[in-house]
Amino acid sequence: MDRNQHVKDYLKYYIEFPKPPHFAVLLNGPWGIGKTFLVKDFIKPFRDAGLKCAHVSLYGISSLTEIDASVLKEIYPRLGTALNAKPTKVLGSVARSVGKFFRVETDLKPTDILNDIFKMNADLFVFDDLERCELPINKVLGYINELVEHDDRKAIIIANEKEIKSSEEYSRIREKLIGKSFDIQSVFESALVSFIVEISDARAREFMNSKASEIGTLYHQSELYNLRILQQTLWDFERVFLCLEERHKDNNPAMTELFCLLVALSFEFRSGRLRADDLQGRQMAQYMPHSKTIQEASN
């Protein structure tokens, strides 16, 4: 059962709504639970069918000009490496090019020229990592409100509201801007399938598929609920798997033991709950109850 099906049903309704809704949809949940994965996976068929979508991360953004540049990069990827320059320079350069093309001289700021250009070329805006934006919350929400209320665009906001400093101003703007909000549930099952499919080595991929139950147990026991760490852990194990000899890979009990150990250690290290110092001077047997099986496989 998909615990987020009601969210997908509403997003489909929102995206296909024939009129400008004049409000944004908020997807709320802790970091790493799978909000971004859910949105990208859900929107992909719409994009393939022609929906123009700009997915912008607000992480570390400190000015409205930087948001403009990020949106521009999403809509016009062919601008390529030029957009890796400072946002103000990029926008200024593009604006001057637009002015020359139409043979007009203007004292307008670059953003004034570009506003209509990129807003006309996106049907849906997705603003990710709201809580990690360095702009004052009222400014970034005001920017999004301008899109949905005055430019008739649709917007999805991805955030962890627990990390947003609550204020009367935020509550006021939120009430005006957000027409519907959802608390996202973990998308572990669908994400795991997607992550394993992306594993390059066929045999490693087959092995991980056979250990889906063990992965799920370790994932939930860790209480991290962090899909980014899960994906990175699977990539790490693939590297280890490729270094093993065939006689090791053929020993399923030993491989299961090794896999579970490495997954558990990866979760702890990547989350910062375990450091190298914590393991120094200790016997690995303390972390491997059935280490005899591993030893037999290496002989």
VMD Tcl script that draws the C-alpha trace (Angstrom):
set ca {
  {0.00 0.00 0.00}
  {1.34 3.43 -0.98}
  {1.09 5.63 2.11}
  {1.46 8.75 -0.05}
  {-1.12 7.86 -2.70}
  {-3.48 10.60 -1.49}
  {-0.64 13.10 -1.99}
  {-0.03 11.91 -5.55}
  {-3.75 12.01 -6.28}
  {-3.94 15.63 -5.18}
  {-0.77 16.65 -7.02}
  {-2.23 15.17 -10.22}
  {-5.41 17.16 -9.64}
  {-3.36 20.31 -8.94}
  {-1.09 19.98 -11.99}
  {-3.98 19.20 -14.34}
  {-6.29 21.89 -12.92}
  {-7.34 23.96 -15.97}
  {-7.25 27.35 -14.24}
  {-4.55 29.15 -12.21}
  {-5.19 27.99 -8.63}
  {-3.41 31.04 -7.13}
  {-1.95 28.99 -4.29}
  {0.98 26.66 -3.69}
  {1.08 23.11 -2.31}
  {3.39 22.35 0.62}
  {4.97 18.93 1.15}
  {6.28 18.70 4.69}
  {8.50 16.13 6.36}
  {11.91 15.55 7.98}
  {15.11 15.67 5.94}
  {15.81 12.49 4.00}
  {12.38 10.91 4.32}
  {11.92 10.99 0.55}
  {10.05 14.20 -0.27}
  {12.29 15.13 -3.20}
  {12.34 11.55 -4.47}
  {8.54 11.41 -4.36}
  {8.13 14.67 -6.29}
  {10.72 13.91 -8.98}
  {9.43 10.38 -9.48}
  {5.83 11.60 -9.66}
  {6.48 14.51 -12.03}
  {8.65 12.56 -14.49}
  {5.71 11.22 -16.58}
  {4.26 14.74 -16.76}
  {7.61 16.11 -17.90}
  {7.89 13.37 -20.50}
  {4.46 14.42 -21.74}
  {5.58 18.04 -22.15}
  {5.08 19.71 -18.78}
  {7.65 22.48 -18.31}
  {8.87 22.25 -14.74}
  {11.60 24.14 -12.91}
  {12.88 22.27 -9.82}
  {15.03 24.60 -7.75}
  {16.87 23.90 -4.50}
  {16.86 26.87 -2.14}
  {19.69 25.38 -0.08}
  {22.19 28.14 0.71}
  {20.54 30.72 -1.54}
  {20.92 34.19 -0.07}
  {19.35 36.52 -2.64}
  {16.39 36.69 -5.00}
  {18.83 37.07 -7.88}
  {20.26 33.64 -7.06}
  {16.75 32.16 -7.24}
  {16.29 33.81 -10.64}
  {19.58 32.32 -11.85}
  {18.66 28.86 -10.56}
  {15.29 29.01 -12.29}
  {16.96 30.21 -15.49}
  {19.41 27.31 -15.36}
  {16.56 24.83 -14.96}
  {14.57 26.21 -17.88}
  {17.50 26.88 -20.19}
  {20.03 24.09 -19.51}
  {21.75 24.82 -22.83}
  {23.26 27.90 -21.24}
  {25.59 25.31 -19.73}
  {28.71 26.25 -17.82}
  {28.01 29.96 -18.15}
  {25.44 29.58 -15.40}
  {28.11 28.37 -13.00}
  {29.34 31.95 -12.77}
  {28.04 34.41 -10.20}
  {24.25 34.76 -10.64}
  {24.35 38.54 -11.02}
  {26.91 38.33 -13.85}
  {24.96 35.56 -15.56}
  {21.69 37.46 -15.47}
  {23.35 40.66 -16.60}
  {25.00 38.92 -19.54}
  {21.79 37.21 -20.64}
  {19.81 40.43 -20.24}
  {22.27 42.34 -22.40}
  {22.06 39.63 -25.05}
  {18.27 39.88 -25.03}
  {18.50 43.66 -25.39}
  {20.86 43.40 -28.37}
  {18.65 40.82 -30.02}
  {15.69 43.17 -29.97}
  {17.92 46.20 -30.66}
  {16.73 48.06 -27.58}
  {18.56 50.09 -24.97}
  {17.22 49.81 -21.47}
  {18.06 50.88 -17.95}
  {16.02 48.05 -16.51}
  {17.73 45.65 -14.15}
  {18.57 42.18 -15.53}
  {15.86 40.59 -13.40}
  {13.27 43.02 -14.75}
  {14.03 41.88 -18.31}
  {14.25 38.18 -17.45}
  {11.20 37.90 -15.22}
  {8.72 37.61 -18.05}
  {11.08 35.43 -20.10}
  {11.57 32.54 -17.71}
  {8.18 32.74 -16.01}
  {6.45 32.29 -19.35}
  {8.48 29.14 -19.96}
  {7.58 27.09 -16.89}
  {4.20 25.66 -16.03}
  {5.20 24.34 -12.63}
  {7.81 25.48 -10.12}
  {9.15 23.18 -7.40}
  {11.02 24.93 -4.59}
  {13.01 22.46 -2.50}
  {14.80 22.84 0.88}
  {12.80 25.87 2.00}
  {14.13 25.61 5.55}
  {17.74 25.76 4.26}
  {17.31 29.00 2.34}
  {19.43 31.80 3.81}
  {16.98 34.48 2.73}
  {14.47 35.73 5.31}
  {11.46 33.46 5.09}
  {9.10 36.31 4.21}
  {11.20 37.23 1.16}
  {11.38 33.76 -0.35}
  {7.69 33.11 0.28}
  {6.92 36.52 -1.19}
  {8.85 35.51 -4.30}
  {6.81 32.31 -4.64}
  {3.57 34.18 -3.91}
  {4.35 36.54 -6.79}
  {4.55 33.53 -9.12}
  {1.30 31.89 -8.08}
  {-0.85 34.95 -7.41}
  {0.28 37.44 -10.06}
  {1.93 35.26 -12.74}
  {-0.70 32.49 -12.61}
  {1.89 29.73 -12.10}
  {1.64 26.56 -10.02}
  {4.17 25.84 -7.29}
  {5.09 22.96 -5.00}
  {7.12 23.77 -1.90}
  {9.19 21.05 -0.21}
  {10.16 21.75 3.38}
  {10.73 20.53 6.90}
  {8.59 22.96 8.85}
  {10.08 21.83 12.16}
  {13.31 23.58 11.12}
  {11.60 26.84 10.16}
  {11.61 29.40 12.93}
  {7.97 30.02 13.65}
  {6.85 33.63 13.61}
  {3.66 35.60 13.22}
  {4.90 36.85 9.85}
  {5.61 33.33 8.58}
  {2.20 32.15 9.71}
  {0.53 35.08 7.98}
  {2.31 34.53 4.64}
  {1.90 30.76 4.86}
  {-1.83 31.11 5.34}
  {-2.05 33.32 2.25}
  {0.26 31.27 0.01}
  {-0.32 27.61 0.94}
  {-3.68 26.26 -0.21}
  {-2.96 22.64 0.64}
  {-0.30 20.93 2.74}
  {0.65 17.30 3.30}
  {2.89 15.46 5.74}
  {4.92 13.01 3.66}
  {5.34 9.44 4.86}
  {8.49 7.44 4.20}
  {8.82 6.26 0.61}
  {11.36 3.58 1.58}
  {9.91 0.67 -0.42}
  {9.66 2.45 -3.77}
  {12.96 4.27 -3.23}
  {14.79 1.01 -2.45}
  {13.55 -0.56 -5.68}
  {14.72 2.50 -7.62}
  {18.13 2.58 -5.92}
  {18.82 -1.11 -6.56}
  {17.83 -0.78 -10.22}
  {20.57 1.85 -10.55}
  {23.29 -0.52 -9.28}
  {25.58 -1.15 -12.26}
  {26.88 -4.66 -11.51}
  {24.22 -7.25 -12.32}
  {25.30 -9.75 -9.67}
  {25.54 -7.09 -6.95}
  {22.11 -5.88 -7.99}
  {20.71 -9.41 -7.77}
  {22.25 -9.90 -4.34}
  {20.79 -6.67 -2.99}
  {17.38 -7.56 -4.36}
  {17.55 -10.84 -2.44}
  {18.37 -8.93 0.76}
  {15.57 -6.37 0.55}
  {14.06 -7.69 3.79}
  {17.37 -7.31 5.67}
  {17.84 -3.80 4.27}
  {14.36 -2.84 5.44}
  {14.99 -4.20 8.92}
  {18.27 -2.34 9.31}
  {16.84 0.86 7.82}
  {13.94 0.98 10.26}
  {16.03 -0.15 13.24}
  {18.43 2.72 12.59}
  {15.54 5.21 12.95}
  {17.41 7.54 10.56}
  {14.73 7.43 7.86}
  {17.24 8.96 5.49}
  {17.06 7.85 1.86}
  {20.20 9.71 0.83}
  {22.26 7.69 3.29}
  {20.56 4.49 2.13}
  {21.46 5.15 -1.51}
  {25.06 6.04 -0.66}
  {25.34 2.87 1.44}
  {24.22 0.68 -1.46}
  {26.77 2.34 -3.74}
  {29.48 1.69 -1.15}
  {28.56 -1.97 -0.87}
  {28.71 -2.38 -4.64}
  {32.34 -1.23 -4.51}
  {33.10 -3.80 -1.80}
  {31.22 -6.49 -3.72}
  {33.34 -5.92 -6.83}
  {36.53 -6.47 -4.79}
  {35.47 -9.90 -3.53}
  {36.47 -13.20 -5.09}
  {33.90 -15.57 -6.54}
  {34.31 -18.04 -3.64}
  {33.27 -15.25 -1.27}
  {30.26 -14.25 -3.36}
  {29.15 -17.89 -3.51}
  {28.97 -18.14 0.29}
  {25.52 -16.66 0.89}
  {25.53 -16.83 4.73}
  {28.88 -15.05 4.89}
  {27.82 -12.48 2.30}
  {24.61 -11.78 4.22}
  {26.60 -11.30 7.41}
  {29.10 -8.99 5.71}
  {26.36 -7.02 3.98}
  {24.36 -6.42 7.15}
  {27.50 -5.39 9.04}
  {28.57 -2.90 6.39}
  {25.07 -1.46 6.03}
  {24.73 -0.95 9.79}
  {28.20 0.62 10.05}
  {27.51 2.88 7.08}
  {24.28 4.13 8.61}
  {26.05 4.94 11.86}
  {29.10 6.60 10.29}
  {27.17 8.63 7.73}
  {24.75 9.88 10.35}
  {27.64 10.95 12.60}
  {26.59 8.66 15.43}
  {29.77 6.59 15.12}
  {33.36 7.70 14.51}
  {36.56 5.89 13.67}
  {37.81 6.61 17.20}
  {34.93 4.59 18.58}
  {36.25 1.45 16.86}
  {39.96 1.80 17.45}
  {41.41 -0.78 19.81}
  {38.33 -2.96 19.72}
  {38.01 -6.47 18.30}
  {35.76 -6.76 15.25}
  {34.16 -9.79 16.90}
  {32.36 -7.36 19.19}
  {30.50 -6.02 16.15}
  {30.11 -9.36 14.37}
  {28.31 -12.02 16.43}
  {28.76 -14.61 13.68}
  {32.23 -13.62 12.52}
  {33.28 -17.29 12.24}
  {31.22 -17.49 9.04}
  {33.14 -14.60 7.50}
  {36.45 -16.16 8.51}
  {35.52 -19.43 6.86}
  {34.69 -17.61 3.64}
  {38.11 -15.93 3.52}
  {40.09 -19.17 3.95}
}
mol new
graphics top color blue
foreach p $ca { graphics top sphere $p radius 0.5 }
foreach p [lrange $ca 0 end-1] q [lrange $ca 1 end] { graphics top cylinder $p $q radius 0.2 }
display resetview
